[in-house]
Amino acid sequence: MRKFETVEAVAAPMDMANADTDQIIPARFLWRARAEGYGGLLFNDVRSAADGSQKADFVLNRVENAKAEILVADRNFGCGSSREHAVWALSDAGFKVVIAPSFGDIFFNNSFKNGFLPIVLPEARCAEIRAALARNPGARMVVDLEAQEVRGPLGVNDGFGIDAFEIDPFRKELLLAGMDDISFTLSQQGAIGDFEARYEDAMPWV
Amino acid sequence: MNATKKRTLFDKVWDAHVVERLPDGTCVLYIDRHLVHEVTSPQAFEGLRLAGRKVRRPDATIAVADHNIPTMGRANGIEEEDSRIQVETLERNVAEFGVPYFPILSPQQGIVHIIGPEQGISLPGTTIVCGDSHTSTHGALGALAFGIGTSEVEHVLATQTLLQRPAKNMLVRVDGVLRPGVTAKDIVLAIIGKIGTAGGTGHVIEFGGSAIRALDMAGRMTVCNMSIEAGARAGMIAPDETTFAYVTGRPYAPKGEALEKALAWWKSLPSDEGAVYDTTVVLDAAEIVPMVTWGTNPEAVVPINGVVPDPAVEADEGRRVQLARMVEYMGLSVGQKMTDLAIDVVFIGSCTNGRIEDIRAAAGIAKGRKVAPGVRAMVVPGSGIVRDLAEVEGIDKMLIEAGFEWREPGCSMCLGMNPDKLTPGQRCASTSNRNFEGRQGPGGRTHLVSPAMAAAAAIAGHLIDPREFT
């Protein structure tokens, strides 16, 4: 896994509460090989019209967001299924961070396993940032994991702020080190083996 | 841990599985049962292969194909190339890593959340995971069961553990007695309508109260299944005599002395008197009526005698816009009566409502009646065993004679990964769990209902209170 470094990039605002994983990546695409990439399928059914053409007004279809790496979303982002493909689709499309007032638990968890950072900021502040980005298309923001800060939108007289965010220290350490957690857990083999021996004794039917 | 601390059901199961607690509170949590299916596992096995790792506990792992397999003519092989490749990949992976597998033509095959309890693989007090969010179903047995992503599937395969932080405790109590004709599905839809799709986020929900205690295991599984639709990764119900009677005698369940020992632990699991919950919600069972969703998430739910709500009365602008979008997507008009909505398709099945009890409920309504002209009605049993049992009981005949399709087990139209899909604009009464935009096929319109209401809608040709048929 790549080390998570400070991101300074275009931020795209998405005013859509409860953006669920079926919207982020519809189930009918889930069979594709990981190597083929899911980026082109991100929000497939939301971004395209019935005739297959791209909806010009969908935020991720706008030219100024073509290189966006930060998504500023609404509450309960990534609710629904456990499919990690939702994180892969965002990540393959170039996103490194999603900022939202709240997340679906499984999506939130899956994000960290892919070096992808979900950040919780207050609902009102997320709305303010989205509004500022809508008024200033293509504005950039900074996400500094080391300092646990979101800064921006930059270079506009509108909505700028420095927002501190919380993150589990353990998850932060793994992200910054680019360490996958299987390697970490495998280093605890001894403890797992001891547990299994005790457990087998106490609960032989399991 | 303070020995005198009053603990909840969740606390007890959690504590029994902590291998190690890291300084920041993250725990290495031991996993007892890992259920694997064809869609979220290929990259996990690939990861093991690339790293030269093996499956730590093949004996604690069980694999089955359910998500994208066809539900008709399976004996002739899988026609769709994508599905066939995924099933073949799973079969290759389980052979290579020594993981037990229920082949697609065996009676044990079925939806992973139906077969776990059915086989006695899912047991009270265990930790159960699967790369599927509806793993919460198994919590009905008093297990801690939750969905995980593919990276975590790989993590469990390699280490038999997960890195987790404890969730918060939420109690949803449904007191009193349900009115006749009101089902477990109506209970859980009413709960989600009350607390919302993010109401349980960060929590494990324990369902309690006399109306929950009175449910059979199938009903309890329906309720726990939809915990994730309320935002909670897991739902749990304290094990009791109903649970023990259900588990006893199942193929993988403990027997004899082991069962006696297990029962002693299972009986200690219910939450201690005075245990503290972070959040408590109480519903009155007598107030719950048959429910139906009108919008595109499960909290957009109304009683069957209700109408499409008016987004304009919403104070919050974001919500107003979202509700208006739902009205438009679902092809509704404000104030329209739910019972006036004509139905094109009826889907009875899924991990929410694909058990024998659900199929009996549907057959009870269908018996001696006919599916309305122009309605396509399909019944997809949750497992080969459910299908065989229904055929022994003769309820397949009742459904077929009424005009329902009787299909082979799988996830089917719940998520439209196989050929069972809605076409754009089609309106479906579905016993599944998600009414998201496009969930059952692009442009499809899903109304979540109980098996009884789905069968009643098939007969009437429109949404209807199933109590009119009893």
Chai-1 contact restraints between the chains, C-beta under 6 A:
chainA,res_idxA,chainB,res_idxB,connection_type,confidence,min_distance_angstrom,max_distance_angstrom,comment,restraint_id
A,A17,B,G318,contact,1.0,0.0,6.0,A-B,restraint_1
A,A17,B,Q322,contact,1.0,0.0,6.0,A-B,restraint_2
A,N18,B,N297,contact,1.0,0.0,6.0,A-B,restraint_3
A,D20,B,F436,contact,1.0,0.0,6.0,A-B,restraint_4
A,D22,B,F436,contact,1.0,0.0,6.0,A-B,restraint_5
A,D22,B,R439,contact,1.0,0.0,6.0,A-B,restraint_6
A,P26,B,G438,contact,1.0,0.0,6.0,A-B,restraint_7
A,A27,B,L415,contact,1.0,0.0,6.0,A-B,restraint_8
A,A27,B,M417,contact,1.0,0.0,6.0,A-B,restraint_9
A,R28,B,M417,contact,1.0,0.0,6.0,A-B,restraint_10
A,L30,B,V39,contact,1.0,0.0,6.0,A-B,restraint_11
A,W31,B,D82,contact,1.0,0.0,6.0,A-B,restraint_12
A,W31,B,Q86,contact,1.0,0.0,6.0,A-B,restraint_13
A,R34,B,Q43,contact,1.0,0.0,6.0,A-B,restraint_14
A,D45,B,G438,contact,1.0,0.0,6.0,A-B,restraint_15
A,D45,B,P442,contact,1.0,0.0,6.0,A-B,restraint_16
A,N76,B,A198,contact,1.0,0.0,6.0,A-B,restraint_17
A,C79,B,T197,contact,1.0,0.0,6.0,A-B,restraint_18
A,S81,B,S133,contact,1.0,0.0,6.0,A-B,restraint_19
A,S82,B,G131,contact,1.0,0.0,6.0,A-B,restraint_20
A,S82,B,D132,contact,1.0,0.0,6.0,A-B,restraint_21
A,S82,B,S133,contact,1.0,0.0,6.0,A-B,restraint_22
A,S82,B,G147,contact,1.0,0.0,6.0,A-B,restraint_23
A,S82,B,G149,contact,1.0,0.0,6.0,A-B,restraint_24
A,E84,B,G149,contact,1.0,0.0,6.0,A-B,restraint_25
A,E84,B,T150,contact,1.0,0.0,6.0,A-B,restraint_26
A,S102,B,A198,contact,1.0,0.0,6.0,A-B,restraint_27
A,D105,B,R233,contact,1.0,0.0,6.0,A-B,restraint_28
A,I106,B,S133,contact,1.0,0.0,6.0,A-B,restraint_29
A,I106,B,G147,contact,1.0,0.0,6.0,A-B,restraint_30
A,N110,B,G149,contact,1.0,0.0,6.0,A-B,restraint_31
A,K113,B,S151,contact,1.0,0.0,6.0,A-B,restraint_32
A,P169,B,D24,contact,1.0,0.0,6.0,A-B,restraint_33
A,F170,B,D24,contact,1.0,0.0,6.0,A-B,restraint_34
A,F170,B,T26,contact,1.0,0.0,6.0,A-B,restraint_35
A,D181,B,L163,contact,1.0,0.0,6.0,A-B,restraint_36
A,I182,B,H155,contact,1.0,0.0,6.0,A-B,restraint_37
A,I182,B,A158,contact,1.0,0.0,6.0,A-B,restraint_38
A,T185,B,T159,contact,1.0,0.0,6.0,A-B,restraint_39
A,T185,B,T161,contact,1.0,0.0,6.0,A-B,restraint_40
A,Q188,B,V28,contact,1.0,0.0,6.0,A-B,restraint_41
A,A191,B,V19,contact,1.0,0.0,6.0,A-B,restraint_42
A,A191,B,E20,contact,1.0,0.0,6.0,A-B,restraint_43
A,I192,B,V19,contact,1.0,0.0,6.0,A-B,restraint_44
A,I192,B,T161,contact,1.0,0.0,6.0,A-B,restraint_45
A,F195,B,V19,contact,1.0,0.0,6.0,A-B,restraint_46
A,F195,B,Y30,contact,1.0,0.0,6.0,A-B,restraint_47
A,W205,B,P254,contact,1.0,0.0,6.0,A-B,restraint_48
A,W205,B,A258,contact,1.0,0.0,6.0,A-B,restraint_49
A,W205,B,A262,contact,1.0,0.0,6.0,A-B,restraint_50
A,V206,B,D32,contact,1.0,0.0,6.0,A-B,restraint_51
